[in-house]
Amino acid sequence: KFDLIISYLNMPKGNGQWLLSQIKDKTHAPVMLVSGETVPLCKLREMGAVGILPKPHSKQDFLTVINFILGTPA
């Protein structure tokens, strides 16, 4: 069981959209994608992602988004 799944949107072999299609019926864990591209959040939410973190980002931004998704204090 996972509390959160984090993946890049674009990967050398596959992509985050494919990953979402493969896991959406197998887990209830939220999925956050990381990308250097601009992607409409509504499109990602339709696919099952809870959010996207744009690159570049700071370590603090990364942790803030994770804490927000998980509902934990920063």
All heavy atoms as TSV, in Angstrom:
chain	resi	resn	atom	element	x	y	z
A	1	LYS	N	N	0.851	-1.180	0.000
A	1	LYS	CA	C	0.000	0.000	0.000
A	1	LYS	C	C	0.891	1.235	0.000
A	1	LYS	O	O	1.849	1.331	0.754
A	1	LYS	CB	C	-0.906	-0.027	1.214
A	1	LYS	CG	C	-1.797	1.162	1.298
A	1	LYS	CD	C	-2.665	1.136	2.541
A	1	LYS	CE	C	-3.391	2.445	2.584
A	1	LYS	NZ	N	-3.856	2.817	3.866
A	2	PHE	N	N	0.528	2.196	-0.836
A	2	PHE	CA	C	1.281	3.439	-0.935
A	2	PHE	C	C	0.424	4.604	-0.458
A	2	PHE	O	O	-0.784	4.620	-0.683
A	2	PHE	CB	C	1.699	3.700	-2.390
A	2	PHE	CG	C	2.624	2.665	-2.943
A	2	PHE	CD1	C	2.143	1.623	-3.716
A	2	PHE	CD2	C	3.973	2.715	-2.666
A	2	PHE	CE1	C	2.990	0.664	-4.226
A	2	PHE	CE2	C	4.837	1.762	-3.175
A	2	PHE	CZ	C	4.338	0.734	-3.953
A	3	ASP	N	N	1.062	5.576	0.181
A	3	ASP	CA	C	0.359	6.787	0.593
A	3	ASP	C	C	0.305	7.800	-0.543
A	3	ASP	O	O	-0.614	8.602	-0.631
A	3	ASP	CB	C	1.050	7.426	1.795
A	3	ASP	CG	C	0.948	6.556	3.032
A	3	ASP	OD1	O	-0.110	5.925	3.219
A	3	ASP	OD2	O	1.914	6.493	3.796
A	4	LEU	N	N	1.325	7.784	-1.412
A	4	LEU	CA	C	1.429	8.745	-2.511
A	4	LEU	C	C	2.336	8.166	-3.582
A	4	LEU	O	O	3.361	7.556	-3.270
A	4	LEU	CB	C	2.019	10.068	-1.993
A	4	LEU	CG	C	2.311	11.156	-3.012
A	4	LEU	CD1	C	1.029	11.657	-3.666
A	4	LEU	CD2	C	3.054	12.312	-2.346
A	5	ILE	N	N	1.957	8.361	-4.834
A	5	ILE	CA	C	2.789	7.953	-5.962
A	5	ILE	C	C	3.239	9.215	-6.664
A	5	ILE	O	O	2.418	10.081	-7.001
A	5	ILE	CB	C	2.004	7.043	-6.929
A	5	ILE	CG1	C	1.582	5.765	-6.207
A	5	ILE	CG2	C	2.843	6.741	-8.174
A	5	ILE	CD1	C	0.598	4.920	-6.963
A	6	ILE	N	N	4.551	9.328	-6.885
A	6	ILE	CA	C	5.128	10.481	-7.561
A	6	ILE	C	C	5.833	9.972	-8.806
A	6	ILE	O	O	6.633	9.038	-8.735
A	6	ILE	CB	C	6.133	11.224	-6.654
A	6	ILE	CG1	C	5.444	11.682	-5.376
A	6	ILE	CG2	C	6.752	12.404	-7.403
A	6	ILE	CD1	C	6.401	12.202	-4.315
A	7	SER	N	N	5.543	10.599	-9.935
A	7	SER	CA	C	6.147	10.170	-11.190
A	7	SER	C	C	6.402	11.377	-12.075
A	7	SER	O	O	5.699	12.382	-11.988
A	7	SER	CB	C	5.216	9.197	-11.921
A	7	SER	OG	O	5.737	8.853	-13.189
A	8	TYR	N	N	7.371	11.238	-12.948
A	8	TYR	CA	C	7.559	12.248	-13.994
A	8	TYR	C	C	6.475	12.064	-15.032
A	8	TYR	O	O	6.013	10.943	-15.281
A	8	TYR	CB	C	8.923	12.103	-14.665
A	8	TYR	CG	C	10.054	12.640	-13.834
A	8	TYR	CD1	C	10.947	11.777	-13.229
A	8	TYR	CD2	C	10.224	14.007	-13.665
A	8	TYR	CE1	C	11.988	12.265	-12.447
A	8	TYR	CE2	C	11.258	14.506	-12.892
A	8	TYR	CZ	C	12.134	13.626	-12.290
A	8	TYR	OH	O	13.147	14.109	-11.526
A	9	LEU	N	N	6.074	13.152	-15.658
A	9	LEU	CA	C	5.105	13.065	-16.735
A	9	LEU	C	C	5.753	12.418	-17.958
A	9	LEU	O	O	5.170	11.562	-18.601
A	9	LEU	CB	C	4.554	14.451	-17.072
A	9	LEU	CG	C	3.515	14.498	-18.184
A	9	LEU	CD1	C	2.299	13.662	-17.832
A	9	LEU	CD2	C	3.106	15.932	-18.466
A	10	ASN	N	N	6.971	12.837	-18.270
A	10	ASN	CA	C	7.691	12.283	-19.415
A	10	ASN	C	C	8.892	11.501	-18.928
A	10	ASN	O	O	9.705	12.015	-18.165
A	10	ASN	CB	C	8.144	13.403	-20.354
A	10	ASN	CG	C	6.960	14.098	-20.978
A	10	ASN	OD1	O	6.068	13.455	-21.500
A	10	ASN	ND2	N	6.942	15.416	-20.901
A	11	MET	N	N	8.985	10.257	-19.405
A	11	MET	CA	C	10.088	9.373	-19.019
A	11	MET	C	C	10.661	8.740	-20.281
A	11	MET	O	O	9.985	8.689	-21.308
A	11	MET	CB	C	9.574	8.289	-18.066
A	11	MET	CG	C	9.000	8.845	-16.775
A	11	MET	SD	S	8.294	7.585	-15.713
A	11	MET	CE	C	6.635	7.469	-16.367
A	12	PRO	N	N	11.901	8.233	-20.220
A	12	PRO	CA	C	12.505	7.633	-21.406
A	12	PRO	C	C	11.685	6.482	-21.997
A	12	PRO	O	O	11.581	6.354	-23.204
A	12	PRO	CB	C	13.863	7.128	-20.910
A	12	PRO	CG	C	14.157	7.953	-19.710
A	12	PRO	CD	C	12.824	8.280	-19.092
A	13	LYS	N	N	11.106	5.670	-21.161
A	13	LYS	CA	C	10.304	4.536	-21.637
A	13	LYS	C	C	8.916	4.633	-21.014
A	13	LYS	O	O	8.659	4.085	-19.952
A	13	LYS	CB	C	10.954	3.218	-21.258
A	13	LYS	CG	C	12.285	2.997	-21.938
A	13	LYS	CD	C	12.862	1.657	-21.578
A	13	LYS	CE	C	14.208	1.492	-22.271
A	13	LYS	NZ	N	14.805	0.197	-21.995
A	14	GLY	N	N	8.024	5.331	-21.685
A	14	GLY	CA	C	6.685	5.507	-21.153
A	14	GLY	C	C	6.469	6.930	-20.691
A	14	GLY	O	O	7.309	7.803	-20.886
A	15	ASN	N	N	5.308	7.157	-20.076
A	15	ASN	CA	C	5.025	8.492	-19.564
A	15	ASN	C	C	4.000	8.403	-18.442
A	15	ASN	O	O	3.430	7.345	-18.186
A	15	ASN	CB	C	4.553	9.424	-20.684
A	15	ASN	CG	C	3.277	8.956	-21.340
A	15	ASN	OD1	O	2.301	8.650	-20.669
A	15	ASN	ND2	N	3.275	8.899	-22.663
A	16	GLY	N	N	3.792	9.520	-17.808
A	16	GLY	CA	C	2.885	9.561	-16.674
A	16	GLY	C	C	1.453	9.243	-17.041
A	16	GLY	O	O	0.711	8.676	-16.249
A	17	GLN	N	N	1.042	9.611	-18.266
A	17	GLN	CA	C	-0.314	9.296	-18.699
A	17	GLN	C	C	-0.506	7.784	-18.780
A	17	GLN	O	O	-1.534	7.258	-18.350
A	17	GLN	CB	C	-0.599	9.930	-20.059
A	17	GLN	CG	C	-0.645	11.433	-19.995
A	17	GLN	CD	C	-0.859	12.064	-21.360
A	17	GLN	OE1	O	-0.902	11.382	-22.378
A	17	GLN	NE2	N	-0.994	13.368	-21.381
A	18	TRP	N	N	0.468	7.089	-19.323
A	18	TRP	CA	C	0.407	5.635	-19.397
A	18	TRP	C	C	0.365	5.036	-17.991
A	18	TRP	O	O	-0.427	4.149	-17.715
A	18	TRP	CB	C	1.594	5.085	-20.184
A	18	TRP	CG	C	1.637	3.594	-20.202
A	18	TRP	CD1	C	0.981	2.757	-21.061
A	18	TRP	CD2	C	2.350	2.750	-19.297
A	18	TRP	NE1	N	1.238	1.452	-20.752
A	18	TRP	CE2	C	2.085	1.420	-19.660
A	18	TRP	CE3	C	3.188	2.985	-18.216
A	18	TRP	CZ2	C	2.627	0.333	-18.980
A	18	TRP	CZ3	C	3.725	1.903	-17.544
A	18	TRP	CH2	C	3.443	0.591	-17.929
A	19	LEU	N	N	1.230	5.544	-17.110
A	19	LEU	CA	C	1.266	5.053	-15.737
A	19	LEU	C	C	-0.099	5.207	-15.076
A	19	LEU	O	O	-0.610	4.279	-14.450
A	19	LEU	CB	C	2.338	5.782	-14.928
A	19	LEU	CG	C	2.403	5.441	-13.447
A	19	LEU	CD1	C	2.901	4.006	-13.265
A	19	LEU	CD2	C	3.299	6.408	-12.715
A	20	LEU	N	N	-0.714	6.374	-15.226
A	20	LEU	CA	C	-2.031	6.611	-14.640
A	20	LEU	C	C	-3.059	5.608	-15.160
A	20	LEU	O	O	-3.866	5.091	-14.400
A	20	LEU	CB	C	-2.499	8.034	-14.928
A	20	LEU	CG	C	-1.816	9.135	-14.128
A	20	LEU	CD1	C	-2.174	10.494	-14.701
A	20	LEU	CD2	C	-2.184	9.051	-12.672
A	21	SER	N	N	-3.013	5.330	-16.451
A	21	SER	CA	C	-3.980	4.386	-17.020
A	21	SER	C	C	-3.770	2.975	-16.473
A	21	SER	O	O	-4.715	2.200	-16.367
A	21	SER	CB	C	-3.892	4.379	-18.545
A	21	SER	OG	O	-2.704	3.755	-18.988
A	22	GLN	N	N	-2.539	2.641	-16.116
A	22	GLN	CA	C	-2.228	1.306	-15.625
A	22	GLN	C	C	-2.567	1.107	-14.151
A	22	GLN	O	O	-2.867	0.003	-13.731
A	22	GLN	CB	C	-0.744	0.988	-15.841
A	22	GLN	CG	C	-0.335	0.945	-17.292
A	22	GLN	CD	C	-1.095	-0.106	-18.069
A	22	GLN	OE1	O	-1.075	-1.277	-17.712
A	22	GLN	NE2	N	-1.789	0.306	-19.113
A	23	ILE	N	N	-2.516	2.167	-13.366
A	23	ILE	CA	C	-2.689	2.001	-11.918
A	23	ILE	C	C	-4.011	2.515	-11.370
A	23	ILE	O	O	-4.342	2.242	-10.226
A	23	ILE	CB	C	-1.536	2.663	-11.133
A	23	ILE	CG1	C	-1.547	4.173	-11.317
A	23	ILE	CG2	C	-0.209	2.052	-11.511
A	23	ILE	CD1	C	-0.578	4.898	-10.420
A	24	LYS	N	N	-4.788	3.239	-12.186
A	24	LYS	CA	C	-5.969	3.901	-11.630
A	24	LYS	C	C	-6.978	2.944	-11.005
A	24	LYS	O	O	-7.660	3.313	-10.066
A	24	LYS	CB	C	-6.628	4.798	-12.666
A	24	LYS	CG	C	-7.327	4.081	-13.776
A	24	LYS	CD	C	-7.969	5.093	-14.700
A	24	LYS	CE	C	-8.732	4.388	-15.805
A	24	LYS	NZ	N	-9.390	5.344	-16.661
A	25	ASP	N	N	-7.072	1.730	-11.494
A	25	ASP	CA	C	-8.007	0.770	-10.917
A	25	ASP	C	C	-7.353	-0.158	-9.894
A	25	ASP	O	O	-8.014	-1.020	-9.328
A	25	ASP	CB	C	-8.644	-0.077	-12.024
A	25	ASP	CG	C	-9.508	0.757	-12.950
A	25	ASP	OD1	O	-10.084	1.757	-12.474
A	25	ASP	OD2	O	-9.606	0.423	-14.141
A	26	LYS	N	N	-6.058	0.026	-9.663
A	26	LYS	CA	C	-5.321	-0.879	-8.777
A	26	LYS	C	C	-4.933	-0.266	-7.449
A	26	LYS	O	O	-4.472	-0.961	-6.560
A	26	LYS	CB	C	-4.074	-1.376	-9.499
A	26	LYS	CG	C	-4.400	-2.172	-10.743
A	26	LYS	CD	C	-3.170	-2.600	-11.471
A	26	LYS	CE	C	-3.582	-3.429	-12.663
A	26	LYS	NZ	N	-2.983	-3.043	-13.874
A	27	THR	N	N	-5.071	1.047	-7.323
A	27	THR	CA	C	-4.676	1.709	-6.082
A	27	THR	C	C	-5.553	2.926	-5.835
A	27	THR	O	O	-6.097	3.506	-6.775
A	27	THR	CB	C	-3.192	2.128	-6.120
A	27	THR	OG1	O	-2.850	2.715	-4.862
A	27	THR	CG2	C	-2.908	3.132	-7.210
A	28	HIS	N	N	-5.667	3.270	-4.584
A	28	HIS	CA	C	-6.384	4.486	-4.212
A	28	HIS	C	C	-5.410	5.583	-3.808
A	28	HIS	O	O	-5.833	6.650	-3.368
A	28	HIS	CB	C	-7.357	4.204	-3.070
A	28	HIS	CG	C	-8.447	3.262	-3.470
A	28	HIS	ND1	N	-9.435	3.602	-4.353
A	28	HIS	CD2	C	-8.685	1.973	-3.132
A	28	HIS	CE1	C	-10.244	2.580	-4.533
A	28	HIS	NE2	N	-9.805	1.569	-3.803
A	29	ALA	N	N	-4.112	5.315	-3.959
A	29	ALA	CA	C	-3.099	6.308	-3.599
A	29	ALA	C	C	-3.154	7.483	-4.573
A	29	ALA	O	O	-3.307	7.281	-5.782
A	29	ALA	CB	C	-1.706	5.675	-3.626
A	30	PRO	N	N	-3.037	8.702	-4.069
A	30	PRO	CA	C	-2.998	9.846	-4.968
A	30	PRO	C	C	-1.710	9.817	-5.805
A	30	PRO	O	O	-0.683	9.321	-5.365
A	30	PRO	CB	C	-3.020	11.050	-4.021
A	30	PRO	CG	C	-2.597	10.530	-2.700
A	30	PRO	CD	C	-2.930	9.078	-2.669
A	31	VAL	N	N	-1.809	10.356	-7.019
A	31	VAL	CA	C	-0.664	10.394	-7.929
A	31	VAL	C	C	-0.336	11.847	-8.233
A	31	VAL	O	O	-1.196	12.614	-8.667
A	31	VAL	CB	C	-0.951	9.638	-9.242
A	31	VAL	CG1	C	0.246	9.725	-10.187
A	31	VAL	CG2	C	-1.319	8.183	-8.959
A	32	MET	N	N	0.913	12.218	-8.004
A	32	MET	CA	C	1.414	13.542	-8.336
A	32	MET	C	C	2.431	13.391	-9.458
A	32	MET	O	O	3.296	12.520	-9.399
A	32	MET	CB	C	2.084	14.195	-7.125
A	32	MET	CG	C	2.611	15.584	-7.430
A	32	MET	SD	S	3.435	16.337	-6.011
A	32	MET	CE	C	5.051	15.613	-6.115
A	33	LEU	N	N	2.307	14.223	-10.482
A	33	LEU	CA	C	3.245	14.191	-11.586
A	33	LEU	C	C	4.170	15.397	-11.522
A	33	LEU	O	O	3.785	16.471	-11.067
A	33	LEU	CB	C	2.492	14.182	-12.918
A	33	LEU	CG	C	1.602	12.967	-13.149
A	33	LEU	CD1	C	0.798	13.138	-14.431
A	33	LEU	CD2	C	2.425	11.690	-13.202
A	34	VAL	N	N	5.396	15.202	-11.989
A	34	VAL	CA	C	6.394	16.261	-12.054
A	34	VAL	C	C	6.730	16.447	-13.524
A	34	VAL	O	O	6.950	15.474	-14.249
A	34	VAL	CB	C	7.664	15.871	-11.259
A	34	VAL	CG1	C	8.718	16.955	-11.356
A	34	VAL	CG2	C	7.318	15.588	-9.803
A	35	SER	N	N	6.753	17.708	-13.986
A	35	SER	CA	C	7.016	17.933	-15.405
A	35	SER	C	C	7.616	19.306	-15.653
A	35	SER	O	O	7.323	20.257	-14.941
A	35	SER	CB	C	5.720	17.806	-16.212
A	35	SER	OG	O	5.963	18.042	-17.575
A	36	GLY	N	N	8.420	19.366	-16.692
A	36	GLY	CA	C	8.957	20.636	-17.154
A	36	GLY	C	C	8.063	21.259	-18.210
A	36	GLY	O	O	8.311	22.359	-18.684
A	37	GLU	N	N	7.016	20.535	-18.603
A	37	GLU	CA	C	6.084	21.018	-19.612
A	37	GLU	C	C	4.849	21.619	-18.959
A	37	GLU	O	O	4.484	21.255	-17.851
A	37	GLU	CB	C	5.634	19.865	-20.513
A	37	GLU	CG	C	6.747	19.249	-21.301
A	37	GLU	CD	C	6.252	18.116	-22.165
A	37	GLU	OE1	O	5.039	18.053	-22.459
A	37	GLU	OE2	O	7.081	17.282	-22.531
A	38	THR	N	N	4.188	22.486	-19.697
A	38	THR	CA	C	2.930	23.043	-19.227
A	38	THR	C	C	1.812	22.114	-19.679
A	38	THR	O	O	1.654	21.849	-20.860
A	38	THR	CB	C	2.702	24.454	-19.818
A	38	THR	OG1	O	3.803	25.274	-19.448
A	38	THR	CG2	C	1.415	25.051	-19.315
A	39	VAL	N	N	1.095	21.594	-18.722
A	39	VAL	CA	C	-0.010	20.680	-19.004
A	39	VAL	C	C	-1.215	21.164	-18.210
A	39	VAL	O	O	-1.091	21.444	-17.017
A	39	VAL	CB	C	0.349	19.228	-18.577
A	39	VAL	CG1	C	-0.798	18.287	-18.876
A	39	VAL	CG2	C	1.627	18.768	-19.236
A	40	PRO	N	N	-2.370	21.262	-18.869
A	40	PRO	CA	C	-3.560	21.699	-18.125
A	40	PRO	C	C	-3.887	20.739	-16.980
A	40	PRO	O	O	-3.984	19.530	-17.180
A	40	PRO	CB	C	-4.675	21.689	-19.175
A	40	PRO	CG	C	-3.984	21.709	-20.490
A	40	PRO	CD	C	-2.660	21.041	-20.277
A	41	LEU	N	N	-4.038	21.288	-15.785
A	41	LEU	CA	C	-4.335	20.477	-14.613
A	41	LEU	C	C	-5.640	19.717	-14.787
A	41	LEU	O	O	-5.751	18.569	-14.367
A	41	LEU	CB	C	-4.395	21.351	-13.357
A	41	LEU	CG	C	-4.639	20.635	-12.039
A	41	LEU	CD1	C	-3.585	19.565	-11.789
A	41	LEU	CD2	C	-4.667	21.634	-10.898
A	42	CYS	N	N	-6.619	20.314	-15.442
A	42	CYS	CA	C	-7.902	19.623	-15.632
A	42	CYS	C	C	-7.717	18.353	-16.455
A	42	CYS	O	O	-8.363	17.337	-16.191
A	42	CYS	CB	C	-8.936	20.546	-16.264
A	42	CYS	SG	S	-8.478	21.195	-17.872
A	43	LYS	N	N	-6.815	18.361	-17.422
A	43	LYS	CA	C	-6.552	17.161	-18.221
A	43	LYS	C	C	-5.930	16.068	-17.360
A	43	LYS	O	O	-6.304	14.901	-17.440
A	43	LYS	CB	C	-5.631	17.499	-19.388
A	43	LYS	CG	C	-5.310	16.320	-20.274
A	43	LYS	CD	C	-4.414	16.722	-21.427
A	43	LYS	CE	C	-4.056	15.508	-22.263
A	43	LYS	NZ	N	-3.152	15.832	-23.339
A	44	LEU	N	N	-4.985	16.455	-16.508
A	44	LEU	CA	C	-4.337	15.477	-15.632
A	44	LEU	C	C	-5.315	14.919	-14.608
A	44	LEU	O	O	-5.283	13.741	-14.292
A	44	LEU	CB	C	-3.136	16.108	-14.937
A	44	LEU	CG	C	-1.991	16.513	-15.857
A	44	LEU	CD1	C	-0.944	17.276	-15.087
A	44	LEU	CD2	C	-1.394	15.302	-16.536
A	45	ARG	N	N	-6.184	15.762	-14.102
A	45	ARG	CA	C	-7.179	15.288	-13.128
A	45	ARG	C	C	-8.141	14.297	-13.764
A	45	ARG	O	O	-8.558	13.338	-13.135
A	45	ARG	CB	C	-7.924	16.456	-12.512
A	45	ARG	CG	C	-7.041	17.198	-11.540
A	45	ARG	CD	C	-7.823	18.242	-10.799
A	45	ARG	NE	N	-6.889	18.992	-9.989
A	45	ARG	CZ	C	-7.013	19.152	-8.698
A	45	ARG	NH1	N	-8.018	18.630	-8.061
A	45	ARG	NH2	N	-6.136	19.842	-8.024
A	46	GLU	N	N	-8.493	14.528	-15.032
A	46	GLU	CA	C	-9.344	13.583	-15.747
A	46	GLU	C	C	-8.667	12.217	-15.835
A	46	GLU	O	O	-9.336	11.192	-15.816
A	46	GLU	CB	C	-9.651	14.093	-17.151
A	46	GLU	CG	C	-10.624	15.241	-17.195
A	46	GLU	CD	C	-10.782	15.816	-18.593
A	46	GLU	OE1	O	-10.246	15.236	-19.561
A	46	GLU	OE2	O	-11.439	16.852	-18.718
A	47	MET	N	N	-7.348	12.211	-15.934
A	47	MET	CA	C	-6.590	10.961	-16.026
A	47	MET	C	C	-6.369	10.326	-14.666
A	47	MET	O	O	-5.962	9.181	-14.570
A	47	MET	CB	C	-5.240	11.210	-16.704
A	47	MET	CG	C	-5.359	11.640	-18.143
A	47	MET	SD	S	-3.753	11.808	-18.948
A	47	MET	CE	C	-2.989	13.097	-17.996
A	48	GLY	N	N	-6.576	11.094	-13.582
A	48	GLY	CA	C	-6.431	10.531	-12.247
A	48	GLY	C	C	-5.344	11.129	-11.384
A	48	GLY	O	O	-5.158	10.726	-10.246
A	49	ALA	N	N	-4.610	12.100	-11.892
A	49	ALA	CA	C	-3.569	12.743	-11.081
A	49	ALA	C	C	-4.202	13.776	-10.156
A	49	ALA	O	O	-5.186	14.415	-10.507
A	49	ALA	CB	C	-2.531	13.423	-11.969
A	50	VAL	N	N	-3.634	13.926	-8.965
A	50	VAL	CA	C	-4.145	14.933	-8.038
A	50	VAL	C	C	-3.483	16.279	-8.259
A	50	VAL	O	O	-3.970	17.295	-7.805
A	50	VAL	CB	C	-3.972	14.518	-6.556
A	50	VAL	CG1	C	-4.812	13.306	-6.255
A	50	VAL	CG2	C	-2.524	14.298	-6.210
A	51	GLY	N	N	-2.350	16.279	-8.949
A	51	GLY	CA	C	-1.668	17.532	-9.207
A	51	GLY	C	C	-0.402	17.332	-10.013
A	51	GLY	O	O	0.008	16.217	-10.294
A	52	ILE	N	N	0.175	18.470	-10.379
A	52	ILE	CA	C	1.435	18.451	-11.108
A	52	ILE	C	C	2.352	19.500	-10.497
A	52	ILE	O	O	1.908	20.585	-10.132
A	52	ILE	CB	C	1.223	18.706	-12.612
A	52	ILE	CG1	C	2.542	18.550	-13.363
A	52	ILE	CG2	C	0.583	20.047	-12.864
A	52	ILE	CD1	C	2.392	18.351	-14.840
A	53	LEU	N	N	3.598	19.134	-10.352
A	53	LEU	CA	C	4.606	20.050	-9.814
A	53	LEU	C	C	5.529	20.429	-10.963
A	53	LEU	O	O	6.163	19.556	-11.562
A	53	LEU	CB	C	5.398	19.380	-8.697
A	53	LEU	CG	C	6.452	20.241	-8.011
A	53	LEU	CD1	C	5.797	21.421	-7.300
A	53	LEU	CD2	C	7.249	19.417	-7.022
A	54	PRO	N	N	5.563	21.714	-11.328
A	54	PRO	CA	C	6.413	22.118	-12.445
A	54	PRO	C	C	7.890	22.094	-12.073
A	54	PRO	O	O	8.253	22.320	-10.918
A	54	PRO	CB	C	5.950	23.536	-12.761
A	54	PRO	CG	C	5.305	24.024	-11.514
A	54	PRO	CD	C	4.793	22.817	-10.781
A	55	LYS	N	N	8.717	21.789	-13.069
A	55	LYS	CA	C	10.169	21.867	-12.890
A	55	LYS	C	C	10.612	23.179	-13.504
A	55	LYS	O	O	10.032	23.603	-14.502
A	55	LYS	CB	C	10.877	20.714	-13.603
A	55	LYS	CG	C	10.603	19.375	-13.006
A	55	LYS	CD	C	11.465	18.253	-13.555
A	55	LYS	CE	C	11.599	18.211	-15.043
A	55	LYS	NZ	N	12.307	17.061	-15.561
A	56	PRO	N	N	11.614	23.815	-13.013
A	56	PRO	CA	C	12.334	23.455	-11.791
A	56	PRO	C	C	11.534	23.848	-10.550
A	56	PRO	O	O	10.695	24.739	-10.590
A	56	PRO	CB	C	13.616	24.271	-11.882
A	56	PRO	CG	C	13.239	25.473	-12.674
A	56	PRO	CD	C	12.166	25.016	-13.640
A	57	HIS	N	N	11.822	23.168	-9.472
A	57	HIS	CA	C	11.185	23.486	-8.199
A	57	HIS	C	C	12.207	23.276	-7.083
A	57	HIS	O	O	13.171	22.549	-7.241
A	57	HIS	CB	C	9.949	22.618	-7.959
A	57	HIS	CG	C	10.243	21.158	-8.030
A	57	HIS	ND1	N	10.082	20.441	-9.184
A	57	HIS	CD2	C	10.725	20.280	-7.123
A	57	HIS	CE1	C	10.430	19.186	-8.976
A	57	HIS	NE2	N	10.834	19.059	-7.732
A	58	SER	N	N	11.963	23.936	-6.001
A	58	SER	CA	C	12.859	23.805	-4.854
A	58	SER	C	C	12.457	22.590	-4.024
A	58	SER	O	O	11.345	22.063	-4.149
A	58	SER	CB	C	12.795	25.055	-3.977
A	58	SER	OG	O	11.527	25.150	-3.351
A	59	LYS	N	N	13.347	22.172	-3.169
A	59	LYS	CA	C	13.046	21.073	-2.246
A	59	LYS	C	C	11.855	21.451	-1.369
A	59	LYS	O	O	10.984	20.630	-1.111
A	59	LYS	CB	C	14.274	20.774	-1.387
A	59	LYS	CG	C	14.074	19.678	-0.373
A	59	LYS	CD	C	15.327	19.457	0.454
A	59	LYS	CE	C	15.102	18.462	1.557
A	59	LYS	NZ	N	16.287	18.299	2.402
A	60	GLN	N	N	11.808	22.699	-0.951
A	60	GLN	CA	C	10.701	23.151	-0.105
A	60	GLN	C	C	9.375	23.100	-0.854
A	60	GLN	O	O	8.359	22.691	-0.295
A	60	GLN	CB	C	10.959	24.561	0.440
A	60	GLN	CG	C	9.923	25.005	1.445
A	60	GLN	CD	C	9.836	24.062	2.649
A	60	GLN	OE1	O	10.841	23.708	3.238
A	60	GLN	NE2	N	8.623	23.657	3.007
A	61	ASP	N	N	9.368	23.516	-2.131
A	61	ASP	CA	C	8.142	23.428	-2.924
A	61	ASP	C	C	7.682	21.979	-3.036
A	61	ASP	O	O	6.493	21.677	-2.916
A	61	ASP	CB	C	8.349	23.988	-4.334
A	61	ASP	CG	C	8.503	25.484	-4.354
A	61	ASP	OD1	O	8.127	26.154	-3.365
A	61	ASP	OD2	O	9.000	25.999	-5.370
A	62	PHE	N	N	8.619	21.075	-3.269
A	62	PHE	CA	C	8.324	19.655	-3.394
A	62	PHE	C	C	7.667	19.137	-2.118
A	62	PHE	O	O	6.622	18.494	-2.151
A	62	PHE	CB	C	9.626	18.915	-3.700
A	62	PHE	CG	C	9.465	17.463	-4.025
A	62	PHE	CD1	C	8.925	17.065	-5.235
A	62	PHE	CD2	C	9.880	16.487	-3.140
A	62	PHE	CE1	C	8.789	15.721	-5.551
A	62	PHE	CE2	C	9.751	15.149	-3.434
A	62	PHE	CZ	C	9.204	14.759	-4.648
A	63	LEU	N	N	8.272	19.449	-0.980
A	63	LEU	CA	C	7.740	18.994	0.305
A	63	LEU	C	C	6.398	19.637	0.634
A	63	LEU	O	O	5.509	18.987	1.184
A	63	LEU	CB	C	8.749	19.267	1.418
A	63	LEU	CG	C	10.052	18.467	1.324
A	63	LEU	CD1	C	11.035	18.929	2.387
A	63	LEU	CD2	C	9.784	16.983	1.428
A	64	THR	N	N	6.228	20.897	0.270
A	64	THR	CA	C	4.972	21.594	0.522
A	64	THR	C	C	3.827	20.932	-0.235
A	64	THR	O	O	2.743	20.710	0.320
A	64	THR	CB	C	5.085	23.079	0.127
A	64	THR	OG1	O	6.095	23.690	0.941
A	64	THR	CG2	C	3.767	23.809	0.310
A	65	VAL	N	N	4.058	20.600	-1.497
A	65	VAL	CA	C	3.014	19.952	-2.293
A	65	VAL	C	C	2.696	18.568	-1.738
A	65	VAL	O	O	1.521	18.185	-1.627
A	65	VAL	CB	C	3.433	19.880	-3.780
A	65	VAL	CG1	C	2.458	19.026	-4.577
A	65	VAL	CG2	C	3.525	21.269	-4.373
A	66	ILE	N	N	3.705	17.811	-1.365
A	66	ILE	CA	C	3.474	16.488	-0.783
A	66	ILE	C	C	2.649	16.597	0.494
A	66	ILE	O	O	1.670	15.866	0.686
A	66	ILE	CB	C	4.802	15.761	-0.515
A	66	ILE	CG1	C	5.452	15.366	-1.834
A	66	ILE	CG2	C	4.594	14.533	0.365
A	66	ILE	CD1	C	6.863	14.839	-1.693
A	67	ASN	N	N	3.036	17.513	1.366
A	67	ASN	CA	C	2.293	17.693	2.613
A	67	ASN	C	C	0.858	18.129	2.369
A	67	ASN	O	O	-0.062	17.685	3.056
A	67	ASN	CB	C	3.009	18.689	3.521
A	67	ASN	CG	C	4.274	18.114	4.112
A	67	ASN	OD1	O	4.352	16.924	4.399
A	67	ASN	ND2	N	5.279	18.946	4.298
A	68	PHE	N	N	0.654	18.970	1.370
A	68	PHE	CA	C	-0.700	19.422	1.038
A	68	PHE	C	C	-1.546	18.234	0.564
A	68	PHE	O	O	-2.687	18.055	1.011
A	68	PHE	CB	C	-0.654	20.513	-0.036
A	68	PHE	CG	C	-2.000	20.968	-0.464
A	68	PHE	CD1	C	-2.727	21.850	0.326
A	68	PHE	CD2	C	-2.561	20.511	-1.651
A	68	PHE	CE1	C	-3.996	22.272	-0.080
A	68	PHE	CE2	C	-3.817	20.923	-2.042
A	68	PHE	CZ	C	-4.537	21.809	-1.260
A	69	ILE	N	N	-1.002	17.435	-0.339
A	69	ILE	CA	C	-1.736	16.278	-0.864
A	69	ILE	C	C	-2.082	15.289	0.247
A	69	ILE	O	O	-3.185	14.752	0.302
A	69	ILE	CB	C	-0.945	15.588	-1.991
A	69	ILE	CG1	C	-0.879	16.505	-3.220
A	69	ILE	CG2	C	-1.561	14.252	-2.373
A	69	ILE	CD1	C	0.075	16.033	-4.294
A	70	LEU	N	N	-1.129	15.049	1.114
A	70	LEU	CA	C	-1.330	14.068	2.187
A	70	LEU	C	C	-2.101	14.645	3.374
A	70	LEU	O	O	-2.475	13.902	4.283
A	70	LEU	CB	C	0.009	13.498	2.654
A	70	LEU	CG	C	0.777	12.695	1.605
A	70	LEU	CD1	C	2.112	12.261	2.154
A	70	LEU	CD2	C	-0.040	11.512	1.127
A	71	GLY	N	N	-2.285	15.959	3.388
A	71	GLY	CA	C	-3.010	16.580	4.481
A	71	GLY	C	C	-2.222	16.631	5.773
A	71	GLY	O	O	-2.785	16.570	6.860
A	72	THR	N	N	-0.895	16.719	5.640
A	72	THR	CA	C	-0.031	16.789	6.814
A	72	THR	C	C	0.548	18.191	6.946
A	72	THR	O	O	0.741	18.880	5.944
A	72	THR	CB	C	1.112	15.753	6.735
A	72	THR	OG1	O	1.837	15.965	5.526
A	72	THR	CG2	C	0.566	14.348	6.749
A	73	PRO	N	N	0.868	18.614	8.151
A	73	PRO	CA	C	1.453	19.946	8.328
A	73	PRO	C	C	2.841	20.033	7.730
A	73	PRO	O	O	3.566	19.057	7.675
A	73	PRO	CB	C	1.513	20.144	9.841
A	73	PRO	CG	C	1.177	18.843	10.456
A	73	PRO	CD	C	0.652	17.928	9.390
A	74	ALA	N	N	3.169	21.200	7.226
A	74	ALA	CA	C	4.481	21.413	6.593
A	74	ALA	C	C	5.582	21.461	7.615
A	74	ALA	O	O	5.400	21.702	8.759
A	74	ALA	CB	C	4.472	22.714	5.800
